[in-house]
């Protein structure tokens, strides 16, 4: 049954798929994500038409056709990768691991010349040696492929089919990575400043701050422009993966027509005529230039401006809008004191007023004290391995 959002487009795609004889197998898929954003990933997957969506710790499991593999890669803002979950089973011995892996449908995906390296993790399990598990899984896949292709050696010169495994509490998950480079690598940020925020995290911040399609966004610490760019992509419904390619585009298991149809569908959803405007400020002229360069690469330069400005000079005459920022912080005492001085300045210039919201991500537990106000709402997020709080202020009157 076709789903409601943009149903005409996707029903048309399904009908075209039937004409093109696109495989109609349903796959179990997994999108790993940053801790704390599983709900956002689940919501966007449901909006894309994914079925049986199940948020778990650090990932979301769901069902979908081949179209969904392409769609999630191209359109997901918050996921880190899209994996095909080939199987789950319990294994406490290497023999059990070998037999279960060998039984999986490898020839549905991997050809006689394709590359299939193995990597993974073992957590709280009887089998805890990652190198040994890698070797056993690799051997099991080779033996499975030998039975079909009747050859002894595999050149592995073809398209990459990265095999991933996770063994947690003796439960094994075997997956194929369809993305290649992580989905946070949109393609526009080949250069960045010293402390860039991850693109997926910036997209999460924009979503939590409810960036409007006709809104005004200000980032007073714009750095390489990631928050501005991700906010623009979100506001104008521009798919973040349109300007890059994915490992599975070279797989025989997913016809090229699927990727073409999904890119066309994503383009049809764009709303580039919206009034979104992003303003970036930074005290570093090189950061300002980098923001403008990256915005151009991302295709949103017409909606973003940037200039050199200190946080103490922050102001805006717009009737409504939002501020999203990742201010500098440090681990050394001097750096911490400098960062806290910036927080105090922010508390003075980010004045509560109707129509405006302010959001700051920081790992500093003393942020609210330095800022001078308790956040109206806060959300735990991770910037890499650093636990942070996303402090959100949106009430027009101070408490």
Residue, then its C-alpha position, 0 to 999 in steps of 0.5 A: x500500500x502506498x503511503x500518504x506523504x508524497x504518495x503520488x511520486x512514490x506510487x509512480x516509482x513503484x509502478x515504474x519499478x514493476x515495468x523495469x523488473x526491479x527486485x521486490x524482495x523485502x530486506x531487513x535494514x539497519x541505520x546506526x546513529x548517534x546515541x540519543x537521536x534514535x527517535x528522529x531517525x525512526x521518524x524520518x524513516x517512517x516518513x520515507x515509507x519504511x516498515x516495521x521501524x524499531x528504534x534500538x540503542x544506537x540504531x534503528x532496524x526496519x524493513x524495506x525494498x531495494x528502493x528503500x536502501x537507495x532512499x535512506x542513503x540519499x535522504x537520511x539526515x541523521x543516520x550514520x550508515x545504511x546496512x543490510x542485516x543478513x542475519x542474527x543468531x546466537x554463537x558461543x563457539x567458532x564452529x557455531x559462528x562458522x556454520x551460521x555465517x556460511x548459511x546466509x545468502x551471500x550469492x544474492x549480494x556478492x559476485x565472483x569478483x567482488x571485494x568482501x572485507x570483514x570488520x566488526x566488534x565483540x562486546x560482553x560475549x564468549x567470543x571476544x577476539x575480533x581478529x579470530x571472528x574476522x577470520x572465521x566469518x571470512x572463511x565461512x563466506x568464502x566457503x559459501x561462495x565456492x559452492x556456487x561459483x566453483x572456484x578456489x580463489x576470489x580476486x576481490x577486484x570488483x565493487x566493495x561489499x563491506x561485511x560488518x559484524x556485531x557480537x553482543x552478549x553472544x548474539x551475532x548480527x551480520x551486515x553489509x554496508x551499503x553506504x561506503x563513506x559515512x552518511x555524515x560525509x555529504x561531500x561539501x566539506x572537504x575542508x573544515x576548521x579545527x573543531x568541526x561539528x559532525x554534519x549529522x549532529x548539526x542536522x539533529x540540532x536544526x531539527x530540534x530547533x525547528x528551523x523554519x522553511x521561511x525562517x532566519x537562522x544565525x550561527x555566531x560561531x559558524x566555523x566551517x558553516x556546517x550548522x548553517x548548511x544543514x539547516x538550509x538543507x533541512x529548511x528547503x527539503x534538500x536531500x543531504x546525499x544528492x551530491x555524493x555516491x554510495x558503495x551499493x550503487x556499484x552492486x549488481x543486487x540493486x539496479x542502477x534504475x533504482x538509484x536514478x528513480x530515488x534521486x529524481x524523487x528526492x529532487x522533486x521534494x525540494x523547495x528552493x523557493x522558500x525564504x530561508x536565510x542563514x547568517x554566519x559570524x566568526x572572529x576568524x576571516x578564514x572561517x568566514x571564507x570557508x563557510x561561504x566556500x562550503x555553502x557554495x559546494x552544498x548548493x545553498x550559497x544563495x541562502x547563506x551569508x557570512x562575515x567577521x563579527x565578534x559574539x559581543x556584537x551580536x544583534x538582529x532586527x528580524x521579527x523572528x528566527x533562531x540561533x544555533x551554535x557550537x561555541x568553543x570550549x577547551x580542556x585546559x584551565x585557561x581554555x575553560x575560563x575563556x570559554x566560560x567568559x564567552x558563555x557569559x557574553x552569550x547570556x547578555x546578548x541572547x536576550x529573550x524576546x518573542x519570536x526568537x529561540x537560542x540553542x547552544x551545544x556544550x559539554x560544560x556542566x557549568x554552562x547554565x551558570x555562566x550563561x545566567x539562565x536555566x534552559x527551557x529545555x535540554x537534550x543529551x547529545x554526543x559530539x563524537x565521543x564527548x557527552x554534551x547538552x543541547x541547551x534550548x531557550x525559546x520563552x520570551x520572558x525570563x524566569 
